[in-house]
Amino acid sequence: MQSHLTFQPLTLDALTLYNRLTRNMYLESADFSFVNLFIWRHAHQLQYAVDHGFFIPYCNYKGNIFFMTPVGGPREQFVTLCDKLAAYSHACGRPFQMRTVPEETACLLLKEASDRYKIIPDRDNWDYLYNTRDLLELKGRKYQQKRNQINKFQKQYRYEYIPLLPPLQPATISACFDLFDRWAEPKKHLLSPEDERTALKEALENMEPLGLKGGALIVEGKFEAFSIGSLLNEATRAPIALIHFEKANPELPGIYPVINQLFLANAWKDTLYVNRENDLGLPGLRQAKKRYHPVRMLKKYTVLARQEEFC
């Protein structure tokens, strides 16, 4: 099988191409957001190729080389494309690995090519999908704790919500980084904040071309929380708000429910769903996301080749 593919670095110039190739797709996963591909491109050393209408991201994350799930092309050609990517990996002397594979695609491969591919669940990367109205209204007993936290915060602090509109002033960008650094300092043993800080820099500096919206909380005169998001499926009846960053001063109880609710109310109240991305397998983050009661988990899988098939 011909395995020639030409990969190139991802730039903002690829946005128009990406939108054209995916215009007929209903995208739910955070991994299919061009914003995420772009702002995390340095951490993932991300390059891409286009083949038969498929947009194919190729990553090298700390020595782990893999394809992200190609998007765009005809469904009936997906298995053929996987075979081509597996042959390409073999020609490069590497095992084939495809990550961020959604459930529907995993089922397709399991049905049509289980002799050539192994499908492995990737629970740590499942996305949490919420009903926007649920997070705005926080109705019912299951949200009682969130309402109590918000009410207590409102009584205890003087605060103001402000939109973060591009182009951001240098002082605003600096405030975002200062807060991010305060948030990240006690978490350095759990994650590598340098990559996320770089992604945040890309987001703050490219808000307008990426279509990002932001909001912040000024509490007692200080910049204490911010959130940044984008829109998936703008042209459909079921648009999804995708939250890329939400950082706050954890020493202020209730501040996370407040910024969460206010950001949705001011920026995304017309969406149907909210995707708050994955939990990275971190127990504390997993519990926090479960407490908002997702309507659905977007399951993802890793696909590996049964290598002998491509020798």
C-alpha positions as a Markdown table, in Angstrom:
| # | Residue | x | y | z |
|---|---|---|---|---|
| 1 | Met | 0.0 | 0.0 | 0.0 |
| 2 | Gln | 1.3 | 3.5 | -0.9 |
| 3 | Ser | 2.1 | 5.1 | 2.4 |
| 4 | His | 3.4 | 8.5 | 1.3 |
| 5 | Leu | 2.2 | 11.4 | 3.4 |
| 6 | Thr | 3.5 | 14.9 | 3.7 |
| 7 | Phe | 3.2 | 16.5 | 7.1 |
| 8 | Gln | 3.7 | 20.1 | 7.9 |
| 9 | Pro | 3.5 | 22.3 | 11.1 |
| 10 | Leu | 0.1 | 23.6 | 12.1 |
| 11 | Thr | -0.4 | 27.3 | 11.7 |
| 12 | Leu | -3.4 | 29.6 | 11.8 |
| 13 | Asp | -3.5 | 29.5 | 8.0 |
| 14 | Ala | -4.8 | 25.9 | 8.3 |
| 15 | Leu | -8.0 | 27.1 | 10.1 |
| 16 | Thr | -9.9 | 27.8 | 6.9 |
| 17 | Leu | -8.9 | 24.4 | 5.5 |
| 18 | Tyr | -9.9 | 22.6 | 8.7 |
| 19 | Asn | -13.3 | 24.3 | 8.7 |
| 20 | Arg | -13.9 | 23.4 | 5.1 |
| 21 | Leu | -13.0 | 19.7 | 5.7 |
| 22 | Thr | -15.2 | 19.4 | 8.8 |
| 23 | Arg | -18.1 | 21.6 | 7.8 |
| 24 | Asn | -20.5 | 18.6 | 7.4 |
| 25 | Met | -19.4 | 16.9 | 10.7 |
| 26 | Tyr | -21.1 | 17.2 | 14.1 |
| 27 | Leu | -18.1 | 17.6 | 16.4 |
| 28 | Glu | -18.5 | 16.9 | 20.1 |
| 29 | Ser | -15.0 | 16.0 | 21.3 |
| 30 | Ala | -12.6 | 18.6 | 22.6 |
| 31 | Asp | -9.9 | 16.8 | 20.5 |
| 32 | Phe | -11.7 | 17.8 | 17.3 |
| 33 | Ser | -11.5 | 21.5 | 18.2 |
| 34 | Phe | -9.1 | 23.4 | 15.9 |
| 35 | Val | -8.5 | 25.7 | 18.9 |
| 36 | Asn | -7.1 | 22.8 | 21.0 |
| 37 | Leu | -5.0 | 21.5 | 18.1 |
| 38 | Phe | -3.5 | 25.0 | 17.7 |
| 39 | Ile | -2.9 | 26.1 | 21.2 |
| 40 | Trp | -1.4 | 22.7 | 22.2 |
| 41 | Arg | 0.7 | 22.3 | 19.0 |
| 42 | His | 4.0 | 23.1 | 20.7 |
| 43 | Ala | 3.5 | 20.6 | 23.6 |
| 44 | His | 2.5 | 17.9 | 21.1 |
| 45 | Gln | 5.0 | 18.9 | 18.4 |
| 46 | Leu | 1.9 | 18.7 | 16.2 |
| 47 | Gln | 2.0 | 18.4 | 12.4 |
| 48 | Tyr | -0.7 | 17.6 | 10.0 |
| 49 | Ala | -1.3 | 16.1 | 6.6 |
| 50 | Val | -4.4 | 16.0 | 4.3 |
| 51 | Asp | -5.3 | 12.9 | 2.5 |
| 52 | His | -8.6 | 12.2 | 0.5 |
| 53 | Gly | -10.4 | 14.9 | 2.5 |
| 54 | Phe | -9.1 | 13.8 | 5.9 |
| 55 | Phe | -7.3 | 16.2 | 8.2 |
| 56 | Ile | -4.6 | 14.0 | 9.9 |
| 57 | Pro | -2.9 | 15.3 | 13.1 |
| 58 | Tyr | 0.4 | 13.6 | 13.9 |
| 59 | Cys | 2.0 | 14.2 | 17.4 |
| 60 | Asn | 5.2 | 13.6 | 19.3 |
| 61 | Tyr | 4.4 | 14.2 | 22.9 |
| 62 | Lys | 7.5 | 13.7 | 25.1 |
| 63 | Gly | 8.6 | 10.9 | 22.8 |
| 64 | Asn | 5.2 | 9.2 | 22.5 |
| 65 | Ile | 4.5 | 9.3 | 18.7 |
| 66 | Phe | 0.9 | 8.9 | 17.6 |
| 67 | Phe | -1.9 | 10.0 | 15.3 |
| 68 | Met | -4.9 | 11.8 | 16.6 |
| 69 | Thr | -8.1 | 10.7 | 15.0 |
| 70 | Pro | -8.4 | 12.0 | 11.4 |
| 71 | Val | -11.5 | 14.1 | 10.7 |
| 72 | Gly | -13.3 | 15.3 | 7.6 |
| 73 | Gly | -13.2 | 12.6 | 4.9 |
| 74 | Pro | -15.8 | 10.0 | 4.0 |
| 75 | Arg | -16.7 | 7.4 | 6.6 |
| 76 | Glu | -16.4 | 4.6 | 4.2 |
| 77 | Gln | -12.8 | 5.5 | 3.5 |
| 78 | Phe | -11.7 | 5.6 | 7.2 |
| 79 | Val | -10.5 | 2.0 | 7.6 |
| 80 | Thr | -8.5 | 2.3 | 4.3 |
| 81 | Leu | -6.9 | 5.5 | 5.7 |
| 82 | Cys | -6.0 | 3.7 | 9.0 |
| 83 | Asp | -4.3 | 1.0 | 6.9 |
| 84 | Lys | -2.4 | 3.7 | 5.1 |
| 85 | Leu | -1.4 | 5.3 | 8.4 |
| 86 | Ala | -0.3 | 2.0 | 9.9 |
| 87 | Ala | 1.8 | 1.3 | 6.8 |
| 88 | Tyr | 3.3 | 4.8 | 7.1 |
| 89 | Ser | 4.2 | 4.1 | 10.8 |
| 90 | His | 5.8 | 0.8 | 9.9 |
| 91 | Ala | 7.8 | 2.4 | 7.1 |
| 92 | Cys | 9.1 | 4.9 | 9.6 |
| 93 | Gly | 10.1 | 2.1 | 12.0 |
| 94 | Arg | 7.5 | 2.9 | 14.6 |
| 95 | Pro | 4.5 | 1.1 | 16.0 |
| 96 | Phe | 1.1 | 2.5 | 14.9 |
| 97 | Gln | -0.9 | 4.3 | 17.5 |
| 98 | Met | -4.0 | 6.4 | 17.1 |
| 99 | Arg | -5.4 | 8.2 | 20.1 |
| 100 | Thr | -8.6 | 10.3 | 20.8 |
| 101 | Val | -10.7 | 7.8 | 18.9 |
| 102 | Pro | -14.4 | 8.4 | 19.6 |
| 103 | Glu | -16.7 | 5.5 | 20.3 |
| 104 | Glu | -18.4 | 5.5 | 16.9 |
| 105 | Thr | -15.1 | 5.2 | 15.1 |
| 106 | Ala | -13.8 | 2.6 | 17.5 |
| 107 | Cys | -16.9 | 0.5 | 16.8 |
| 108 | Leu | -16.4 | 0.9 | 13.1 |
| 109 | Leu | -12.8 | -0.4 | 13.3 |
| 110 | Leu | -13.9 | -3.2 | 15.6 |
| 111 | Lys | -16.6 | -4.3 | 13.1 |
| 112 | Glu | -14.5 | -4.0 | 9.9 |
| 113 | Ala | -10.9 | -4.4 | 10.9 |
| 114 | Ser | -10.6 | -6.2 | 14.3 |
| 115 | Asp | -8.1 | -8.6 | 12.6 |
| 116 | Arg | -5.8 | -5.7 | 12.1 |
| 117 | Tyr | -6.4 | -3.4 | 15.1 |
| 118 | Lys | -6.7 | -3.6 | 18.9 |
| 119 | Ile | -9.1 | -1.1 | 20.6 |
| 120 | Ile | -8.2 | 0.0 | 24.1 |
| 121 | Pro | -10.4 | 2.2 | 26.3 |
| 122 | Asp | -8.8 | 5.5 | 27.4 |
| 123 | Arg | -10.9 | 6.5 | 30.4 |
| 124 | Asp | -8.6 | 9.4 | 31.5 |
| 125 | Asn | -9.4 | 11.2 | 28.3 |
| 126 | Trp | -13.2 | 10.9 | 28.2 |
| 127 | Asp | -14.9 | 14.3 | 27.9 |
| 128 | Tyr | -17.6 | 15.5 | 30.2 |
| 129 | Leu | -20.7 | 16.8 | 28.4 |
| 130 | Tyr | -23.2 | 18.9 | 30.3 |
| 131 | Asn | -26.6 | 20.4 | 29.5 |
| 132 | Thr | -26.0 | 24.2 | 29.4 |
| 133 | Arg | -29.4 | 24.9 | 31.1 |
| 134 | Asp | -28.5 | 22.6 | 34.0 |
| 135 | Leu | -25.3 | 24.6 | 34.7 |
| 136 | Leu | -27.0 | 27.9 | 34.4 |
| 137 | Glu | -30.0 | 27.2 | 36.6 |
| 138 | Leu | -28.5 | 24.7 | 39.0 |
| 139 | Lys | -32.0 | 23.4 | 39.9 |
| 140 | Gly | -32.9 | 20.5 | 42.1 |
| 141 | Arg | -31.4 | 18.7 | 45.1 |
| 142 | Lys | -28.3 | 17.4 | 43.1 |
| 143 | Tyr | -27.1 | 21.0 | 42.7 |
| 144 | Gln | -27.9 | 22.2 | 46.3 |
| 145 | Gln | -24.3 | 22.3 | 47.3 |
| 146 | Lys | -23.4 | 24.4 | 44.3 |
| 147 | Arg | -26.2 | 26.9 | 45.1 |
| 148 | Asn | -25.0 | 27.1 | 48.7 |
| 149 | Gln | -21.4 | 27.8 | 47.6 |
| 150 | Ile | -22.5 | 30.5 | 45.3 |
| 151 | Asn | -24.8 | 32.1 | 47.9 |
| 152 | Lys | -22.1 | 32.1 | 50.5 |
| 153 | Phe | -19.6 | 33.6 | 48.1 |
| 154 | Gln | -22.0 | 36.4 | 47.1 |
| 155 | Lys | -22.6 | 37.3 | 50.8 |
| 156 | Gln | -18.9 | 37.2 | 51.7 |
| 157 | Tyr | -17.2 | 39.1 | 48.9 |
| 158 | Arg | -17.6 | 42.1 | 46.7 |
| 159 | Tyr | -17.0 | 41.0 | 43.1 |
| 160 | Glu | -17.5 | 42.0 | 39.5 |
| 161 | Tyr | -17.6 | 39.9 | 36.4 |
| 162 | Ile | -15.9 | 41.3 | 33.4 |
| 163 | Pro | -15.7 | 40.0 | 29.8 |
| 164 | Leu | -12.2 | 39.4 | 28.3 |
| 165 | Leu | -12.5 | 40.9 | 24.9 |
| 166 | Pro | -9.8 | 40.9 | 22.2 |
| 167 | Pro | -7.4 | 42.5 | 21.8 |
| 168 | Leu | -6.4 | 41.9 | 25.4 |
| 169 | Gln | -4.4 | 44.6 | 27.2 |
| 170 | Pro | -1.0 | 43.6 | 28.4 |
| 171 | Ala | -2.1 | 44.1 | 32.0 |
| 172 | Thr | -5.0 | 41.7 | 31.5 |
| 173 | Ile | -2.7 | 39.1 | 30.0 |
| 174 | Ser | -0.2 | 39.5 | 32.8 |
| 175 | Ala | -3.0 | 39.1 | 35.4 |
| 176 | Cys | -4.1 | 35.8 | 33.7 |
| 177 | Phe | -0.5 | 34.5 | 33.9 |
| 178 | Asp | -0.1 | 35.6 | 37.5 |
| 179 | Leu | -3.2 | 33.8 | 38.5 |
| 180 | Phe | -2.3 | 30.7 | 36.5 |
| 181 | Asp | 1.1 | 30.6 | 38.2 |
| 182 | Arg | -0.5 | 30.8 | 41.6 |
| 183 | Trp | -2.9 | 28.0 | 40.6 |
| 184 | Ala | -0.2 | 25.8 | 39.2 |
| 185 | Glu | 2.4 | 26.1 | 42.0 |
| 186 | Pro | 0.9 | 23.5 | 44.4 |
| 187 | Lys | 0.1 | 21.2 | 41.5 |
| 188 | Lys | 3.6 | 20.7 | 40.1 |
| 189 | His | 3.8 | 17.2 | 41.5 |
| 190 | Leu | 0.7 | 16.2 | 39.7 |
| 191 | Leu | 1.1 | 17.7 | 36.3 |
| 192 | Ser | 3.5 | 19.7 | 34.1 |
| 193 | Pro | 2.1 | 23.2 | 34.1 |
| 194 | Glu | 4.6 | 24.5 | 31.5 |
| 195 | Asp | 2.7 | 23.0 | 28.6 |
| 196 | Glu | -0.6 | 24.4 | 29.7 |
| 197 | Arg | 1.0 | 27.8 | 30.3 |
| 198 | Thr | 2.2 | 27.8 | 26.7 |
| 199 | Ala | -1.2 | 26.8 | 25.5 |
| 200 | Leu | -2.7 | 29.6 | 27.6 |
| 201 | Lys | -0.3 | 32.1 | 26.0 |
| 202 | Glu | -1.4 | 31.0 | 22.5 |
| 203 | Ala | -5.0 | 31.4 | 23.5 |
| 204 | Leu | -4.6 | 34.8 | 25.0 |
| 205 | Glu | -2.6 | 36.1 | 22.0 |
| 206 | Asn | -4.9 | 34.7 | 19.4 |
| 207 | Met | -8.4 | 35.1 | 20.9 |
| 208 | Glu | -9.9 | 36.9 | 17.9 |
| 209 | Pro | -8.7 | 34.7 | 15.0 |
| 210 | Leu | -9.5 | 31.5 | 17.1 |
| 211 | Gly | -13.0 | 32.8 | 18.0 |
| 212 | Leu | -12.4 | 32.6 | 21.7 |
| 213 | Lys | -14.4 | 34.3 | 24.5 |
| 214 | Gly | -13.3 | 34.9 | 28.0 |
| 215 | Gly | -14.5 | 36.2 | 31.3 |
| 216 | Ala | -12.9 | 37.1 | 34.6 |
| 217 | Leu | -13.9 | 37.8 | 38.3 |
| 218 | Ile | -12.5 | 40.8 | 40.1 |
| 219 | Val | -12.9 | 40.0 | 43.8 |
| 220 | Glu | -12.3 | 42.7 | 46.4 |
| 221 | Gly | -10.4 | 44.6 | 43.6 |
| 222 | Lys | -8.2 | 41.7 | 42.6 |
| 223 | Phe | -8.1 | 39.5 | 39.5 |
| 224 | Glu | -9.1 | 36.1 | 41.1 |
| 225 | Ala | -10.6 | 33.9 | 38.3 |
| 226 | Phe | -10.9 | 33.6 | 34.6 |
| 227 | Ser | -12.4 | 31.3 | 32.0 |
| 228 | Ile | -11.8 | 30.9 | 28.3 |
| 229 | Gly | -13.9 | 29.0 | 25.8 |
| 230 | Ser | -14.9 | 28.5 | 22.2 |
| 231 | Leu | -17.8 | 27.2 | 20.2 |
| 232 | Leu | -18.2 | 23.8 | 18.5 |
| 233 | Asn | -20.9 | 23.3 | 15.8 |
| 234 | Glu | -21.9 | 26.9 | 15.5 |
| 235 | Ala | -24.1 | 26.3 | 12.4 |
| 236 | Thr | -26.1 | 23.4 | 13.9 |
| 237 | Arg | -29.1 | 23.3 | 16.2 |
| 238 | Ala | -27.0 | 21.8 | 19.0 |
| 239 | Pro | -24.0 | 24.1 | 19.5 |
| 240 | Ile | -21.5 | 23.2 | 22.2 |
| 241 | Ala | -19.5 | 25.5 | 24.4 |
| 242 | Leu | -16.0 | 24.1 | 24.9 |
| 243 | Ile | -14.2 | 25.3 | 28.0 |
| 244 | His | -10.5 | 25.4 | 27.5 |
| 245 | Phe | -9.3 | 27.1 | 30.7 |
| 246 | Glu | -10.9 | 27.8 | 34.1 |
| 247 | Lys | -8.6 | 29.0 | 36.8 |
| 248 | Ala | -9.3 | 30.6 | 40.1 |
| 249 | Asn | -7.8 | 31.4 | 43.5 |
| 250 | Pro | -8.7 | 28.2 | 45.5 |
| 251 | Glu | -8.4 | 30.1 | 48.7 |
| 252 | Leu | -11.7 | 31.8 | 48.0 |
| 253 | Pro | -14.4 | 29.1 | 48.6 |
| 254 | Gly | -17.2 | 29.1 | 46.0 |
| 255 | Ile | -15.3 | 31.0 | 43.4 |
| 256 | Tyr | -15.3 | 28.1 | 40.9 |
| 257 | Pro | -19.1 | 27.7 | 40.8 |
| 258 | Val | -19.4 | 31.5 | 40.5 |
| 259 | Ile | -17.1 | 31.9 | 37.5 |
| 260 | Asn | -18.5 | 28.7 | 35.9 |
| 261 | Gln | -22.1 | 30.0 | 36.1 |
| 262 | Leu | -21.3 | 33.7 | 35.2 |
| 263 | Phe | -19.1 | 32.8 | 32.2 |
| 264 | Leu | -21.9 | 30.5 | 30.7 |
| 265 | Ala | -24.5 | 33.2 | 31.4 |
| 266 | Asn | -22.6 | 35.9 | 29.7 |
| 267 | Ala | -20.9 | 34.1 | 26.9 |
| 268 | Trp | -22.6 | 30.8 | 26.1 |
| 269 | Lys | -26.3 | 30.9 | 27.3 |
| 270 | Asp | -27.5 | 30.1 | 23.7 |
| 271 | Thr | -25.6 | 26.8 | 23.5 |
| 272 | Leu | -27.2 | 23.4 | 24.1 |
| 273 | Tyr | -24.3 | 21.7 | 25.7 |
| 274 | Val | -21.0 | 22.4 | 27.5 |
| 275 | Asn | -17.9 | 20.3 | 27.0 |
| 276 | Arg | -15.6 | 20.7 | 30.0 |
| 277 | Glu | -13.0 | 18.4 | 28.6 |
| 278 | Asn | -11.3 | 15.4 | 30.4 |
| 279 | Asp | -10.1 | 14.8 | 33.9 |
| 280 | Leu | -6.6 | 13.5 | 33.0 |
| 281 | Gly | -7.2 | 10.6 | 35.4 |
| 282 | Leu | -6.7 | 13.0 | 38.4 |
| 283 | Pro | -9.0 | 11.8 | 41.3 |
| 284 | Gly | -9.8 | 15.3 | 42.6 |
| 285 | Leu | -10.6 | 16.7 | 39.1 |
| 286 | Arg | -12.7 | 13.6 | 38.3 |
| 287 | Gln | -14.8 | 14.1 | 41.4 |
| 288 | Ala | -15.2 | 17.8 | 40.8 |
| 289 | Lys | -16.5 | 17.2 | 37.2 |
| 290 | Lys | -18.8 | 14.4 | 38.3 |
| 291 | Arg | -20.4 | 16.8 | 40.9 |
| 292 | Tyr | -21.8 | 18.9 | 38.0 |
| 293 | His | -23.6 | 15.8 | 36.7 |
| 294 | Pro | -22.7 | 15.3 | 33.1 |
| 295 | Val | -25.5 | 14.2 | 30.8 |
| 296 | Arg | -23.1 | 12.1 | 28.8 |
| 297 | Met | -19.4 | 11.0 | 28.8 |
| 298 | Leu | -17.7 | 11.2 | 25.4 |
| 299 | Lys | -15.8 | 7.9 | 25.4 |
| 300 | Lys | -12.4 | 7.7 | 23.7 |
| 301 | Tyr | -10.1 | 4.9 | 22.7 |
| 302 | Thr | -6.6 | 4.2 | 21.6 |
| 303 | Val | -6.1 | 2.0 | 18.5 |
| 304 | Leu | -3.0 | -0.1 | 18.1 |
| 305 | Ala | -2.0 | -2.2 | 15.0 |
| 306 | Arg | -1.6 | -5.9 | 15.2 |
| 307 | Gln | 1.8 | -5.1 | 13.8 |
| 308 | Glu | 2.4 | -8.2 | 11.7 |
| 309 | Glu | -0.5 | -7.2 | 9.4 |
| 310 | Phe | 1.6 | -4.3 | 8.1 |
| 311 | Cys | 5.0 | -5.9 | 7.7 |
